[in-house]
Amino acid sequence: MSHQEQMWLVLRFVNMNSLVLDVKIFFVIEGLTAMMARLLTTTALYLGDGMEASPSINHTLSANSTEEEYYEDYYEDEHAELRKSLNIMSLIVYCLAFVLGVLGNGVVIWVTGFKMKKTVNTVWFLNLAVADFLFTAFLPLSVAYTAMGFHWPFGKFMCKLNSTLSFLNMFASVYILVVISVDRFMSVVHPVWAQNHRNPRKASGVSLAVWLLALALSAPYFAFRDTAPAYHNENVINCFNNFALSEDYETPTVLELRAFRHQAMIITRFLLGFVVPFTIIVSCYAVIIHRLKKNRSLSSRSGRPFKIIAAVITAFFLCWAPYHILVLIEMVNHMATENNITLDHVTTIGIPIASSLAFLNSCLNPLLYVFMGQDFKDKVRKSILKVLETAFTEELSRSNPHSNSVINGQSKEKSFSDAEV
């Protein structure tokens, strides 16, 4: 073989390898682009999707017609009627949560903040009510956004604030419940220490720390939230998460950054907003239940308080667990090479319902305080003010352990927080 023939073969080999490399790079870019398209084409408002990505953007993700077809398919897909029905359901739930949440939590704030003596219990429940009140007070913006076909006319700042408050409420509520659980745990396991160290001032300090933690965990949502004209209609402004803080939807590195931050936000929220708090709460109440079984007298005095706190915690996790689980399923499905049709249907139907359930949690606590605070006849005879006052009253016997005779004479006024358990 001549030298020229050898050089020709080498060049051909190099060109073939370059062609293969170009094809590989092309498919990598296409894969990243398609994944981001799936992540970015989700329903606008729901916590699982709307808080994660824009339902539609005006930026072309690539120069290929397949992406344009993908968006067209999204707006005219088989789920169009289903999405419309789910949006109507969401509107109803949001309106209900707004009315019940503002009124119910407003009453709780009024009673615990202005009508009752400041105690450790009132501090906990006041902060829980404030978190729910802030969230429900901004629900009319979400109602308007949904009713206007996911058009956001309120500006970028309100887009950021409205979304941030949703997760501020979630983090603040769950960690206040953690604090309540630890407080009950210390009162049962270390009653002498609790009697000497528990006071409203320290409770207020702990509550402030919880709010700062919740604010830190919610800050990324404020940073990433953005507004932009919709892909299908430039007159419609969407409120969505811009995880790369960039309008570049073509560069592979930017797409990778978007996907990474998106996944990091979901996983972090699942761990710090659900798994860790739930583990602490379950551990605390496992010890509490064990101690109550060993001490029957303590159990009889603590029945009502234990039931109401357990009901509040159970309601929170029943309302939020489906949301966290479905968002994880959606993320895994979007990361897969091929979408699972069954999982796609499950998340399409499940995430709006789970998000609505999470919204409703913000108006449940006042109802639990009232309907579990005393017997039904007492609820009918007494005013809501009296019901809530007795619900949040501290146990007198704990502050004065030698006044059992006085306490026995006042046993009719005992409520769920009469025992510090």
KAQUINOR-V398086 format. One record per residue. N is the residue number from 1. OMEGA is omega in radians with two decimals (999 if undefined). D_CENTER is the distance of its C-alpha to the mean C-alpha in Angstrom with 2 decimals. Layout:
BEGIN
[[N | OMEGA | D_CENTER] [N | OMEGA | D_CENTER]]
END
This chain:
BEGIN
[[1 | -3.09 | 71.63] [2 | 3.14 | 72.28] [3 | 3.14 | 70.26] [4 | 3.11 | 69.12] [5 | 3.11 | 67.90] [6 | 3.13 | 65.93] [7 | 3.12 | 64.28] [8 | 3.11 | 63.45] [9 | 3.13 | 61.73] [10 | 3.14 | 59.71] [11 | 3.12 | 58.55] [12 | 3.13 | 57.66] [13 | -3.14 | 55.66] [14 | 3.14 | 53.78] [15 | 3.11 | 53.10] [16 | 3.13 | 51.81] [17 | 3.12 | 49.41] [18 | 3.12 | 48.24] [19 | 3.12 | 47.69] [20 | 3.13 | 45.64] [21 | 3.11 | 43.60] [22 | 3.12 | 43.03] [23 | 3.13 | 41.93] [24 | 3.13 | 39.48] [25 | 3.13 | 38.00] [26 | -3.11 | 37.81] [27 | 3.06 | 35.88] [28 | 3.12 | 33.47] [29 | 3.13 | 32.75] [30 | 3.14 | 32.49] [31 | 3.11 | 30.06] [32 | -3.13 | 27.75] [33 | -3.14 | 28.07] [34 | 3.13 | 27.35] [35 | 3.13 | 24.23] [36 | 3.10 | 22.90] [37 | 3.11 | 23.96] [38 | 3.13 | 21.91] [39 | -3.05 | 18.83] [40 | -3.12 | 19.60] [41 | -3.12 | 20.57] [42 | -3.06 | 17.53] [43 | -2.85 | 16.55] [44 | -2.87 | 15.81] [45 | -2.98 | 13.11] [46 | -3.12 | 10.74] [47 | -3.08 | 7.22] [48 | -3.08 | 8.83] [49 | -3.05 | 11.94] [50 | 3.10 | 12.20] [51 | -3.10 | 9.77] [52 | -3.02 | 11.85] [53 | 3.10 | 15.33] [54 | 3.09 | 17.87] [55 | -3.12 | 19.17] [56 | -3.12 | 22.61] [57 | -3.09 | 24.37] [58 | -3.12 | 27.96] [59 | 3.05 | 28.73] [60 | -3.06 | 30.83] [61 | 3.08 | 29.35] [62 | -3.11 | 32.81] [63 | -3.06 | 36.35] [64 | -3.13 | 36.39] [65 | -3.13 | 36.50] [66 | 3.13 | 34.24] [67 | 3.10 | 31.17] [68 | 3.10 | 32.37] [69 | -3.14 | 32.94] [70 | 3.13 | 29.44] [71 | 3.12 | 28.03] [72 | 3.10 | 30.63] [73 | -3.11 | 29.73] [74 | -3.08 | 26.09] [75 | 3.14 | 27.08] [76 | -3.05 | 29.74] [77 | -3.08 | 28.31] [78 | -3.10 | 28.53] [79 | -3.03 | 25.01] [80 | -3.14 | 25.89] [81 | 3.13 | 26.69] [82 | 3.12 | 23.75] [83 | 3.13 | 21.35] [84 | 3.12 | 23.26] [85 | 3.13 | 22.92] [86 | 3.09 | 19.17] [87 | 3.09 | 18.97] [88 | 3.09 | 21.17] [89 | -3.14 | 19.07] [90 | 3.12 | 15.98] [91 | -3.14 | 18.29] [92 | -3.13 | 19.38] [93 | -3.13 | 16.02] [94 | 3.12 | 14.96] [95 | 3.11 | 18.38] [96 | 3.14 | 18.27] [97 | 3.13 | 14.97] [98 | -3.09 | 16.53] [99 | -3.10 | 19.83] [100 | -3.09 | 18.82] [101 | -3.13 | 16.04] [102 | -3.12 | 18.36] [103 | -3.08 | 21.36] [104 | -3.14 | 20.06] [105 | 3.05 | 18.16] [106 | 3.10 | 21.06] [107 | 3.14 | 23.50] [108 | 3.10 | 21.76] [109 | 3.14 | 21.79] [110 | -3.10 | 25.41] [111 | -3.06 | 26.49] [112 | -3.09 | 24.94] [113 | -3.01 | 25.58] [114 | -3.03 | 28.98] [115 | -3.06 | 30.65] [116 | 3.03 | 30.34] [117 | -3.10 | 31.63] [118 | 3.10 | 29.11] [119 | 3.11 | 28.27] [120 | -3.13 | 25.77] [121 | -3.11 | 24.13] [122 | 3.09 | 23.97] [123 | 3.14 | 22.41] [124 | -3.02 | 19.49] [125 | 3.03 | 18.91] [126 | 3.14 | 19.65] [127 | 3.08 | 16.88] [128 | 3.14 | 14.37] [129 | 3.12 | 15.81] [130 | 3.13 | 15.81] [131 | -3.14 | 12.07] [132 | -3.12 | 11.69] [133 | 3.14 | 14.82] [134 | -3.12 | 13.90] [135 | -3.09 | 10.96] [136 | -3.14 | 13.23] [137 | -3.13 | 16.18] [138 | -3.13 | 15.05] [139 | 3.08 | 14.36] [140 | 3.08 | 18.03] [141 | 3.11 | 17.45] [142 | 3.08 | 15.14] [143 | -3.14 | 17.82] [144 | -3.14 | 20.52] [145 | 3.13 | 18.98] [146 | -3.09 | 18.83] [147 | -3.11 | 22.20] [148 | 3.11 | 23.86] [149 | -3.14 | 23.23] [150 | 3.00 | 20.40] [151 | -3.08 | 22.64] [152 | -3.11 | 21.21] [153 | -2.97 | 24.11] [154 | 3.08 | 22.48] [155 | -3.07 | 23.00] [156 | -3.10 | 21.24] [157 | 3.14 | 20.27] [158 | 3.04 | 18.50] [159 | 3.11 | 16.74] [160 | -3.07 | 15.47] [161 | -3.10 | 14.79] [162 | 3.14 | 12.99] [163 | -3.13 | 10.46] [164 | -3.13 | 10.23] [165 | 3.12 | 9.81] [166 | -3.10 | 6.57] [167 | 3.00 | 5.09] [168 | 3.07 | 8.08] [169 | -3.12 | 7.29] [170 | -3.10 | 4.39] [171 | -3.14 | 7.03] [172 | -3.11 | 9.87] [173 | -3.06 | 9.39] [174 | -3.14 | 9.17] [175 | 2.96 | 12.02] [176 | 3.06 | 13.97] [177 | 3.06 | 14.00] [178 | 3.14 | 15.25] [179 | 3.10 | 17.84] [180 | -3.13 | 18.93] [181 | 3.10 | 19.44] [182 | 3.10 | 21.44] [183 | 3.10 | 23.32] [184 | 3.13 | 24.33] [185 | -3.13 | 25.28] [186 | 3.14 | 27.53] [187 | -3.13 | 29.09] [188 | -3.05 | 30.12] [189 | -3.13 | 31.08] [190 | -3.03 | 32.48] [191 | -3.14 | 33.46] [192 | 3.11 | 36.14] [193 | -3.13 | 33.96] [194 | -3.13 | 31.24] [195 | -3.10 | 33.98] [196 | -3.01 | 35.32] [197 | -3.12 | 32.18] [198 | 3.05 | 29.62] [199 | -3.08 | 29.90] [200 | -3.13 | 27.91] [201 | 3.12 | 28.59] [202 | 3.09 | 27.06] [203 | 3.10 | 24.08] [204 | 3.10 | 23.59] [205 | 3.10 | 23.92] [206 | 3.12 | 21.32] [207 | 3.10 | 18.89] [208 | 3.11 | 19.75] [209 | 3.11 | 19.10] [210 | 3.14 | 15.56] [211 | 3.11 | 14.94] [212 | 3.09 | 16.65] [213 | 3.13 | 14.63] [214 | 3.12 | 11.27] [215 | 3.12 | 13.18] [216 | -3.14 | 14.49] [217 | -3.13 | 11.32] [218 | -3.07 | 10.14] [219 | 3.13 | 13.75] [220 | 3.13 | 13.84] [221 | 3.09 | 11.79] [222 | -3.11 | 14.51] [223 | -3.02 | 17.16] [224 | -3.07 | 16.49] [225 | -3.05 | 15.81] [226 | 3.05 | 19.17] [227 | 3.11 | 21.25] [228 | 3.06 | 24.15] [229 | -3.13 | 26.43] [230 | -3.12 | 25.52] [231 | -3.04 | 27.56] [232 | -3.10 | 29.16] [233 | -3.08 | 29.86] [234 | 3.09 | 30.29] [235 | 3.11 | 30.18] [236 | 3.14 | 26.52] [237 | 3.11 | 24.10] [238 | 3.02 | 20.73] [239 | -3.00 | 17.68] [240 | 3.11 | 16.42] [241 | 3.07 | 15.65] [242 | -2.96 | 19.00] [243 | 3.11 | 18.42] [244 | -3.07 | 22.16] [245 | -3.06 | 22.65] [246 | 3.06 | 25.65] [247 | 3.14 | 27.19] [248 | 3.13 | 28.83] [249 | -3.10 | 27.80] [250 | -3.08 | 30.94] [251 | -3.11 | 31.48] [252 | -3.13 | 30.51] [253 | 3.11 | 29.41] [254 | 3.09 | 27.03] [255 | 3.09 | 25.62] [256 | 3.12 | 25.25] [257 | 3.10 | 23.44] [258 | -3.10 | 20.95] [259 | -3.13 | 20.35] [260 | -3.14 | 20.17] [261 | 3.09 | 17.62] [262 | 3.13 | 15.46] [263 | -3.14 | 15.68] [264 | 3.13 | 15.32] [265 | -3.13 | 11.97] [266 | -3.10 | 10.61] [267 | 3.12 | 12.58] [268 | 3.13 | 11.81] [269 | 3.13 | 8.04] [270 | -3.10 | 9.06] [271 | -3.04 | 11.78] [272 | -3.14 | 10.74] [273 | -3.10 | 7.28] [274 | -3.00 | 8.82] [275 | -3.10 | 12.52] [276 | 3.11 | 14.00] [277 | -3.12 | 12.70] [278 | 3.12 | 13.48] [279 | 3.14 | 16.82] [280 | -3.10 | 17.77] [281 | 3.13 | 17.10] [282 | 3.13 | 19.00] [283 | 3.13 | 21.73] [284 | -3.08 | 22.24] [285 | 3.01 | 22.58] [286 | 3.09 | 24.78] [287 | 3.14 | 27.17] [288 | 3.14 | 26.99] [289 | 3.11 | 27.90] [290 | 3.13 | 30.67] [291 | 3.14 | 32.09] [292 | 3.11 | 31.98] [293 | -3.13 | 33.92] [294 | -3.10 | 36.53] [295 | -3.05 | 36.84] [296 | -3.13 | 37.47] [297 | 3.09 | 38.25] [298 | 3.13 | 34.93] [299 | -3.12 | 33.20] [300 | 3.13 | 35.06] [301 | -3.00 | 34.16] [302 | -3.05 | 30.48] [303 | -3.10 | 29.83] [304 | 3.12 | 28.16] [305 | -3.13 | 25.96] [306 | -3.10 | 24.83] [307 | -3.08 | 24.04] [308 | 3.10 | 21.93] [309 | 3.11 | 19.85] [310 | 3.13 | 19.51] [311 | 3.12 | 18.53] [312 | -3.13 | 15.73] [313 | 3.13 | 14.33] [314 | 3.13 | 15.05] [315 | -3.14 | 13.42] [316 | -3.06 | 10.05] [317 | 3.04 | 10.32] [318 | -3.13 | 12.03] [319 | -3.05 | 9.44] [320 | -3.10 | 6.52] [321 | 3.14 | 9.28] [322 | 3.13 | 10.58] [323 | -3.12 | 7.72] [324 | -3.09 | 7.82] [325 | -3.11 | 11.55] [326 | 3.10 | 12.29] [327 | 3.07 | 10.86] [328 | 3.12 | 13.03] [329 | 3.13 | 15.82] [330 | -3.14 | 15.74] [331 | 3.14 | 16.00] [332 | 3.14 | 18.83] [333 | 3.12 | 20.52] [334 | 3.14 | 20.56] [335 | -3.10 | 22.00] [336 | 3.13 | 24.71] [337 | 3.09 | 28.14] [338 | 3.12 | 28.15] [339 | 3.01 | 25.34] [340 | -3.05 | 25.36] [341 | -3.14 | 26.00] [342 | 3.13 | 24.71] [343 | 3.11 | 21.33] [344 | 3.09 | 21.23] [345 | -3.13 | 21.91] [346 | -3.11 | 19.33] [347 | 3.12 | 16.47] [348 | 3.14 | 18.09] [349 | -2.98 | 18.08] [350 | -3.05 | 15.16] [351 | 3.07 | 12.24] [352 | 3.13 | 13.10] [353 | 3.14 | 13.56] [354 | 3.12 | 10.39] [355 | 3.09 | 8.43] [356 | 3.10 | 10.97] [357 | 3.10 | 10.55] [358 | 3.10 | 6.93] [359 | -3.10 | 8.63] [360 | -3.13 | 11.52] [361 | -3.10 | 10.15] [362 | 3.12 | 10.70] [363 | -3.09 | 14.31] [364 | -3.01 | 15.11] [365 | 3.10 | 15.95] [366 | 3.11 | 19.02] [367 | 3.11 | 20.30] [368 | 3.12 | 20.12] [369 | -3.07 | 21.96] [370 | -3.00 | 24.62] [371 | 3.07 | 25.22] [372 | -3.10 | 25.21] [373 | 3.10 | 26.92] [374 | -3.08 | 30.36] [375 | -3.05 | 32.46] [376 | 3.14 | 32.40] [377 | 3.10 | 35.79] [378 | 3.13 | 34.70] [379 | -3.14 | 31.70] [380 | -3.05 | 34.25] [381 | -3.04 | 36.77] [382 | 3.07 | 34.64] [383 | 3.11 | 32.81] [384 | 3.12 | 29.05] [385 | -3.13 | 29.87] [386 | 3.13 | 31.86] [387 | -3.10 | 29.27] [388 | 3.10 | 26.58] [389 | 3.13 | 29.20] [390 | -3.13 | 30.23] [391 | -3.05 | 26.69] [392 | -3.08 | 25.98] [393 | 3.07 | 29.53] [394 | 3.12 | 30.19] [395 | -3.14 | 32.71] [396 | -3.06 | 36.17] [397 | -3.13 | 37.72] [398 | 3.13 | 35.57] [399 | 3.11 | 36.79] [400 | -2.99 | 40.32] [401 | -3.08 | 40.92] [402 | -3.08 | 44.60] [403 | -3.09 | 44.16] [404 | -3.12 | 43.63] [405 | 3.11 | 46.34] [406 | -3.14 | 44.67] [407 | -3.14 | 41.29] [408 | 3.13 | 42.99] [409 | -3.14 | 44.48] [410 | -3.03 | 41.09] [411 | -3.13 | 39.30] [412 | -3.13 | 38.78] [413 | -3.07 | 36.23] [414 | 3.14 | 34.04] [415 | -2.99 | 30.36] [416 | -3.12 | 27.25] [417 | 3.11 | 27.19] [418 | 3.08 | 30.97] [419 | -3.09 | 30.60] [420 | -3.13 | 28.57] [421 | 999 | 27.07]]
END
